[in-house]
């Protein structure tokens, strides 16, 4: 006999004990409905946490202990109305401490009355606010010294083989305002940020990194954004004329060879952007006794790197015009 047949046999009134079991289950269901209806309409209490946001606090002000992030309340109403009250139901409550923070140091007082109206405004008319905790807090405050220092990577990022940085790694923002005791601040010239997940990269990088503050020091920010643009590179070759600077009037300088090969490294996305006009190969007029001129390659393009000349020196012959 399969399970379905057993269940059907069990609940048949004409089978032994089947009628009694069905009657028992029916009363259980009825009792549950009555209990649920009573609970749904009876007056009860519910505890809820509400987030608190503090405003009017200058960056240089610190507190002896942390300000509470939540207030705990108890509300009373019928069960069917209490069901909607959850922490997500309430908007954060704002407490403005500006008027209590005028001195170099002192005490702020945070009472339940400062938020009672703001909480009540979010309740239904039938709901009673029974309790708000904490009811009364006194927390000391003091003003710290501050200064601005640069942020710096703790390690050097490297591009994978056959890749290069299009733009050097940057931090945004690249500085931080630090707060603390004067003797601690005096020893801080740079604040480091945590290492990124990868220090050898082949793709463009953009991630939030934590700021590593020394013990006893606070900052106006906790994170900064690390970005770096990386791509595959290739080489591009140019045949360029040589320009000699400082040739005296009345003389002519012949150089051998008059053109040299320049190889540059460029990201594949900007390969077509480079032309001969972006480069200059030059040398200085030779001094007495000099037998060769050393060449230098310069570029006005931000995309070209690792400039290499072949040859890097040329011979010359001076002629009078």
DRENVOMAR-690563 format. One record per residue (C-alpha): residue in one letter; x, y, z. Coordinates in nm, 4 decimals, m for minus. Example, Ala and Ser with C-alpha at 12.3 -4.5 7.8 and 13.67 -1.06 7.14 Angstrom:
[pt "A",[1.2300,m0.4500,0.7800]]
[pt "S",[1.3670,m0.1060,0.7140]]
# end
This chain:
[pt "X",[0.0000,0.0000,0.0000]]
[pt "X",[0.1472,0.3371,m0.0989]]
[pt "X",[0.1550,0.6478,0.1220]]
[pt "X",[m0.1378,0.8144,m0.0552]]
[pt "X",[m0.3612,0.5121,0.0113]]
[pt "X",[m0.2585,0.5040,0.3757]]
[pt "X",[m0.3441,0.8720,0.4219]]
[pt "X",[m0.6827,0.8315,0.2515]]
[pt "X",[m0.7616,0.5302,0.4687]]
[pt "X",[m0.6550,0.7133,0.7827]]
[pt "X",[m0.8969,1.0034,0.7224]]
[pt "X",[m1.2022,0.7975,0.6198]]
[pt "X",[m1.4774,0.8340,0.8823]]
[pt "X",[m1.5832,0.4699,0.8407]]
[pt "X",[m1.2364,0.3433,0.9281]]
[pt "X",[m1.1489,0.2769,1.2863]]
[pt "X",[m1.0159,0.5931,1.4652]]
[pt "X",[m1.0313,0.7920,1.1401]]
[pt "X",[m1.3307,1.0018,1.2436]]
[pt "X",[m1.1709,1.0924,1.5784]]
[pt "X",[m0.8457,1.2095,1.4173]]
[pt "X",[m1.0303,1.4275,1.1667]]
[pt "X",[m1.2366,1.5819,1.4458]]
[pt "X",[m0.9231,1.6489,1.6525]]
[pt "X",[m0.7466,1.8227,1.3609]]
[pt "X",[m1.0542,2.0316,1.2928]]
[pt "X",[m1.0559,2.1585,1.6520]]
[pt "X",[m0.6821,2.2319,1.6334]]
[pt "X",[m0.7418,2.4424,1.3206]]
[pt "X",[m1.0339,2.6210,1.4869]]
[pt "X",[m0.8255,2.6963,1.7969]]
[pt "X",[m0.5457,2.8368,1.5816]]
[pt "X",[m0.7879,3.0656,1.3948]]
[pt "X",[m0.9346,3.1916,1.7229]]
[pt "X",[m0.5885,3.2475,1.8720]]
[pt "X",[m0.4654,3.4307,1.5622]]
[pt "X",[m0.7763,3.6504,1.5567]]
[pt "X",[m0.7260,3.7386,1.9212]]
[pt "X",[m0.3575,3.8150,1.8716]]
[pt "X",[m0.4339,4.0193,1.5631]]
[pt "X",[m0.6698,4.2495,1.7538]]
[pt "X",[m0.5299,4.2483,2.1079]]
[pt "X",[m0.3258,4.5413,2.2323]]
[pt "X",[0.0432,4.4619,2.2726]]
[pt "X",[0.3895,4.6217,2.2816]]
[pt "X",[0.6721,4.6008,2.0350]]
[pt "X",[1.0397,4.7019,2.0616]]
[pt "X",[1.2027,4.8735,1.7618]]
[pt "X",[1.5449,5.0323,1.6955]]
[pt "X",[1.5599,5.3673,1.5147]]
[pt "X",[1.8760,5.5014,1.3497]]
[pt "X",[2.0094,5.8377,1.4690]]
[pt "X",[2.2013,6.0912,1.2584]]
[pt "X",[2.4023,6.3695,1.4291]]
[pt "X",[2.4468,6.7040,1.2571]]
[pt "X",[2.6207,7.0270,1.3481]]
[pt "X",[2.9395,6.8474,1.4607]]
[pt "X",[3.2606,7.0123,1.3294]]
[pt "X",[3.5279,6.7759,1.1982]]
[pt "X",[3.7754,6.8809,1.4681]]
[pt "X",[3.5392,6.7830,1.7533]]
[pt "X",[3.5871,6.4422,1.9109]]
[pt "X",[3.3970,6.2700,2.1913]]
[pt "X",[3.5079,6.0775,2.5009]]
[pt "X",[3.2952,5.7848,2.3834]]
[pt "X",[3.0952,5.6982,2.0761]]
[pt "X",[2.7578,5.8610,2.0266]]
[pt "X",[2.4750,5.6042,2.0134]]
[pt "X",[2.3852,5.5109,1.6561]]
[pt "X",[2.0332,5.3954,1.7459]]
[pt "X",[1.7552,5.4687,1.9923]]
[pt "X",[1.5399,5.1832,2.1187]]
[pt "X",[1.1676,5.2496,2.1531]]
[pt "X",[0.8625,5.0570,2.2678]]
[pt "X",[0.5286,5.1216,2.1014]]
[pt "X",[0.1819,4.9962,2.2032]]
[pt "X",[m0.1104,4.9264,1.9701]]
[pt "X",[m0.3334,4.6528,1.8344]]
[pt "X",[m0.1440,4.3578,1.6918]]
[pt "X",[m0.2585,4.4181,1.3352]]
[pt "X",[m0.1114,4.7704,1.3433]]
[pt "X",[0.2079,4.6726,1.5282]]
[pt "X",[0.3011,4.4408,1.2437]]
[pt "X",[0.4080,4.7320,1.0229]]
[pt "X",[0.6555,4.8690,1.2766]]
[pt "X",[1.0045,4.7495,1.1937]]
[pt "X",[1.3366,4.9310,1.1935]]
[pt "X",[1.3044,4.9765,0.8161]]
[pt "X",[0.9678,5.1516,0.8662]]
[pt "X",[1.1260,5.4520,1.0389]]
[pt "X",[1.3254,5.7315,0.8834]]
[pt "X",[1.6531,5.8111,1.0672]]
[pt "X",[1.6091,6.0702,1.3412]]
[pt "X",[1.8303,6.3797,1.3265]]
[pt "X",[1.9896,6.5339,1.6372]]
[pt "X",[2.1583,6.8712,1.5866]]
[pt "X",[2.4402,6.9294,1.8386]]
[pt "X",[2.5600,7.2616,1.6956]]
[pt "X",[2.4349,7.4729,1.9858]]
[pt "X",[2.6201,7.2578,2.2404]]
[pt "X",[2.9660,7.2627,2.0782]]
[pt "X",[3.0872,7.6214,2.1161]]
[pt "X",[3.3677,7.5676,2.3687]]
[pt "X",[3.7122,7.4124,2.3374]]
[pt "X",[3.5857,7.1277,2.5521]]
[pt "X",[3.2698,7.0458,2.7428]]
[pt "X",[2.9753,6.8081,2.7699]]
[pt "X",[2.6861,6.7442,2.5320]]
[pt "X",[2.3524,6.6305,2.6702]]
[pt "X",[2.1380,6.3960,2.4604]]
[pt "X",[1.7885,6.3306,2.5939]]
[pt "X",[1.4954,6.1239,2.4737]]
[pt "X",[1.2910,6.4439,2.4473]]
[pt "X",[1.5168,6.5598,2.1626]]
[pt "X",[1.3746,6.2868,1.9398]]
[pt "X",[1.0303,6.2179,2.0874]]
[pt "X",[0.8390,6.4492,1.8526]]
[pt "X",[1.0282,6.3240,1.5476]]
[pt "X",[0.9450,5.9653,1.6369]]
[pt "X",[0.5822,6.0378,1.7219]]
[pt "X",[0.5331,6.2027,1.3839]]
[pt "X",[0.6104,5.8663,1.2220]]
[pt "X",[0.3514,5.6728,1.4297]]
[pt "X",[m0.0141,5.6115,1.3564]]
[pt "X",[m0.2676,5.8025,1.5610]]
[pt "X",[m0.3688,5.4936,1.7601]]
[pt "X",[m0.0099,5.4009,1.8498]]
[pt "X",[0.1310,5.5074,2.1862]]
[pt "X",[0.5028,5.5671,2.2370]]
[pt "X",[0.5728,5.3936,2.5682]]
[pt "X",[0.9478,5.4368,2.6132]]
[pt "X",[1.2640,5.5760,2.4495]]
[pt "X",[1.6098,5.4540,2.5478]]
[pt "X",[1.8557,5.5953,2.6269]]
[pt "X",[1.6615,5.8566,2.8210]]
[pt "X",[1.9512,6.0833,2.9175]]
[pt "X",[2.3161,6.0833,2.8060]]
[pt "X",[2.6044,6.3150,2.8961]]
[pt "X",[2.9133,6.2767,2.6777]]
[pt "X",[3.2301,6.4837,2.6991]]
[pt "X",[3.3781,6.6490,2.3906]]
[pt "X",[3.6999,6.8315,2.2999]]
[pt "X",[3.8510,7.0033,1.9962]]
[pt "X",[4.1591,6.8504,1.8320]]
[pt "X",[4.4413,7.0015,1.6282]]
[pt "X",[4.4374,6.9271,1.2570]]
[pt "X",[4.6429,6.9536,0.9384]]
[pt "X",[4.6285,6.8381,0.5769]]
[pt "X",[4.8728,6.5712,0.4546]]
[pt "X",[4.9056,6.3821,0.1235]]
[pt "X",[4.7839,6.0255,0.0741]]
[pt "X",[5.0291,5.7750,m0.0649]]
[pt "X",[5.0287,5.4150,m0.1899]]
[pt "X",[5.2222,5.1826,0.0384]]
[pt "X",[5.3463,4.9818,m0.2584]]
[pt "X",[5.4349,5.0434,m0.6232]]
[pt "X",[5.1899,4.9217,m0.8853]]
[pt "X",[5.3419,4.7436,m1.1842]]
[pt "X",[5.1990,4.6682,m1.5258]]
[pt "X",[5.2104,4.3088,m1.6468]]
[pt "X",[5.4475,4.2109,m1.9277]]
[pt "X",[5.3549,4.3704,m2.2610]]
[pt "X",[5.1316,4.6203,m2.0777]]
[pt "X",[5.1873,4.9782,m1.9708]]
[pt "X",[5.0169,5.2542,m1.7743]]
[pt "X",[4.8362,5.5014,m1.9956]]
[pt "X",[4.7983,5.7222,m1.6897]]
[pt "X",[4.9940,5.6859,m1.3697]]
[pt "X",[4.8005,5.5531,m1.0655]]
[pt "X",[4.6142,5.8304,m0.8851]]
[pt "X",[4.4258,5.8655,m0.5580]]
[pt "X",[4.1057,6.0709,m0.5441]]
[pt "X",[4.1088,6.2547,m0.3124]]
[pt "X",[4.4883,6.2619,m0.2838]]
[pt "X",[4.5045,6.4267,0.0604]]
[pt "X",[4.3377,6.3959,0.3995]]
[pt "X",[4.2727,6.6226,0.6972]]
[pt "X",[4.3975,6.4447,1.0099]]
[pt "X",[4.2925,6.5261,1.3657]]
[pt "X",[4.4654,6.4440,1.6921]]
[pt "X",[4.6917,6.5661,1.9678]]
[pt "X",[4.9561,6.8149,1.8632]]
[pt "X",[5.2537,6.5877,1.9408]]
[pt "X",[5.1063,6.3041,1.7326]]
[pt "X",[5.0292,6.5293,1.4368]]
[pt "X",[5.3829,6.6676,1.4348]]
[pt "X",[5.5232,6.3276,1.3352]]
[pt "X",[5.2825,6.2716,1.0438]]
[pt "X",[5.3821,6.3972,0.6978]]
[pt "X",[5.2117,6.1283,0.4868]]
[pt "X",[4.9232,5.8872,0.5365]]
[pt "X",[4.9317,5.5564,0.3520]]
[pt "X",[4.6418,5.3665,0.1998]]
[pt "X",[4.5994,4.9903,0.1946]]
[pt "X",[4.7437,4.7854,m0.0891]]
[pt "X",[4.5010,4.7132,m0.3750]]
[pt "X",[4.3918,4.3549,m0.4353]]
[pt "X",[4.6389,4.3295,m0.7234]]
[pt "X",[4.9761,4.5068,m0.7415]]
[pt "X",[5.0659,4.3700,m1.0874]]
[pt "X",[4.7862,4.4725,m1.3203]]
[pt "X",[4.6933,4.4195,m1.6835]]
[pt "X",[4.3515,4.5860,m1.6818]]
[pt "X",[4.2458,4.9348,m1.5864]]
[pt "X",[4.2034,4.9609,m1.2112]]
[pt "X",[3.9344,5.1450,m1.0137]]
[pt "X",[3.8665,5.0485,m0.6537]]
[pt "X",[3.7987,5.1984,m0.3135]]
[pt "X",[4.0858,5.1481,m0.0668]]
[pt "X",[4.0940,5.2049,0.3076]]
[pt "X",[4.3082,5.4791,0.4559]]
[pt "X",[4.5547,5.3479,0.7157]]
[pt "X",[4.5473,5.5985,1.0000]]
[pt "X",[4.7977,5.5759,1.2880]]
[pt "X",[4.6587,5.4996,1.6323]]
[pt "X",[4.5169,5.8065,1.8036]]
[pt "X",[4.4588,5.9893,1.4752]]
[pt "X",[4.1270,6.0550,1.3003]]
[pt "X",[4.0682,6.1591,0.9418]]
[pt "X",[3.7926,6.3498,0.7647]]
[pt "X",[3.7584,6.0547,0.5220]]
[pt "X",[3.7965,5.6779,0.5613]]
[pt "X",[3.8448,5.5688,0.1994]]
[pt "X",[3.9881,5.7009,m0.1243]]
[pt "X",[3.9564,5.5877,m0.4867]]
[pt "X",[4.2569,5.4326,m0.6595]]
[pt "X",[4.2523,5.4476,m1.0398]]
[pt "X",[4.5027,5.3457,m1.3047]]
[pt "X",[4.4640,5.2963,m1.6804]]
[pt "X",[4.6536,5.0028,m1.8290]]
[pt "X",[4.6603,4.8570,m2.1803]]
[pt "X",[4.8682,4.6469,m2.4159]]
[pt "X",[5.1535,4.8326,m2.5845]]
[pt "X",[5.3328,4.7961,m2.9153]]
[pt "X",[5.6241,4.9693,m3.0874]]
[pt "X",[5.6124,5.2238,m3.3653]]
[pt "X",[5.9109,5.3201,m3.5796]]
[pt "X",[5.9894,5.6543,m3.7457]]
[pt "X",[6.2711,5.7745,m3.9727]]
[pt "X",[6.3446,6.1318,m3.8607]]
[pt "X",[6.5849,6.4083,m3.9692]]
[pt "X",[6.8478,6.5282,m3.7237]]
[pt "X",[6.8432,6.8937,m3.6124]]
[pt "X",[7.1656,7.0448,m3.4741]]
[pt "X",[7.1192,7.3383,m3.2395]]
[pt "X",[7.3566,7.6313,m3.1970]]
[pt "X",[7.5300,7.6251,m3.5383]]
[pt "X",[7.7266,7.9544,m3.5656]]
[pt "X",[7.6395,8.2037,m3.8361]]
[pt "X",[7.8487,8.1495,m4.1494]]
[pt "X",[7.8988,7.7770,m4.0902]]
[pt "X",[7.7224,7.4706,m4.2198]]
[pt "X",[7.7212,7.1367,m4.0461]]
[pt "X",[7.6921,6.8155,m4.2411]]
[pt "X",[7.5969,6.5090,m4.0349]]
[pt "X",[7.6224,6.1412,m4.1142]]
[pt "X",[7.3679,5.9918,m4.1287]]
[pt "X",[7.1283,6.2859,m4.1734]]
[pt "X",[6.8326,6.0710,m4.0599]]
[pt "X",[6.8038,5.8232,m3.7752]]
[pt "X",[6.5536,5.5612,m3.6677]]
[pt "X",[6.3341,5.6311,m3.3641]]
[pt "X",[6.1410,5.3522,m3.1924]]
[pt "X",[5.8767,5.4376,m2.9357]]
[pt "X",[5.6398,5.2417,m2.7157]]
[pt "X",[5.2701,5.3290,m2.7480]]
[pt "X",[4.9429,5.1815,m2.6280]]
[pt "X",[4.7491,5.0021,m2.8983]]
[pt "X",[4.4548,5.2409,m2.8632]]
[pt "X",[4.6764,5.5394,m2.9595]]
[pt "X",[4.8968,5.3765,m3.2230]]
[pt "X",[4.7345,5.5723,m3.5049]]
[pt "X",[4.7564,5.9014,m3.3143]]
[pt "X",[5.1368,5.9276,m3.3422]]
[pt "X",[5.3132,6.0888,m3.6384]]
[pt "X",[5.6607,6.2245,m3.7223]]
[pt "X",[5.5415,6.5720,m3.6247]]
[pt "X",[5.5174,6.4589,m3.2603]]
[pt "X",[5.8949,6.4040,m3.2290]]
[pt "X",[6.2213,6.5948,m3.2537]]
[pt "X",[6.5696,6.4443,m3.2822]]
[pt "X",[6.8381,6.6983,m3.2028]]
[pt "X",[7.1968,6.7485,m3.0929]]
[pt "X",[7.4181,7.0353,m2.9793]]
[pt "X",[7.6842,7.1977,m3.1954]]
[pt "X",[8.0097,7.0146,m3.1181]]
[pt "X",[8.2818,7.1606,m2.8985]]
[pt "X",[8.6443,7.1801,m3.0060]]
[pt "X",[8.7969,6.8330,m3.0268]]
[pt "X",[8.4616,6.6561,m3.0285]]
[pt "X",[8.4366,6.3833,m3.2919]]
[pt "X",[8.0682,6.2842,m3.2653]]
[pt "X",[7.7409,6.4441,m3.1662]]
[pt "X",[7.5160,6.2721,m2.9145]]
[pt "X",[7.1503,6.2858,m3.0105]]
[pt "X",[6.8423,6.3325,m2.7973]]
[pt "X",[6.4804,6.2474,m2.8864]]
[pt "X",[6.1905,6.4433,m2.7392]]
[pt "X",[5.8147,6.4224,m2.7893]]
[pt "X",[5.5120,6.6384,m2.7324]]
[pt "X",[5.2811,6.3368,m2.7218]]
[pt "X",[5.1635,6.2017,m2.3881]]
[pt "X",[5.1125,5.8572,m2.5425]]
[pt "X",[5.4723,5.7844,m2.6503]]
[pt "X",[5.7224,5.6381,m2.4017]]
[pt "X",[6.0618,5.4633,m2.4037]]
[pt "X",[6.2104,5.6590,m2.6963]]
[pt "X",[6.5135,5.4796,m2.8480]]
[pt "X",[6.7411,5.6132,m3.1246]]
[pt "X",[6.9481,5.4155,m3.3695]]
[pt "X",[7.2133,5.5355,m3.4041]]
[pt "X",[7.2300,5.7554,m3.0946]]
[pt "X",[7.5353,5.9499,m3.2219]]
[pt "X",[7.6265,6.0962,m3.5602]]
[pt "X",[7.9499,6.2063,m3.7232]]
[pt "X",[7.9817,6.5527,m3.8654]]
[pt "X",[8.1705,6.7778,m4.1002]]
[pt "X",[8.1925,7.1557,m4.0533]]
[pt "X",[8.1890,7.3726,m4.3654]]
[pt "X",[8.2132,7.7459,m4.4120]]
[pt "X",[7.9398,7.9018,m4.6183]]
# end
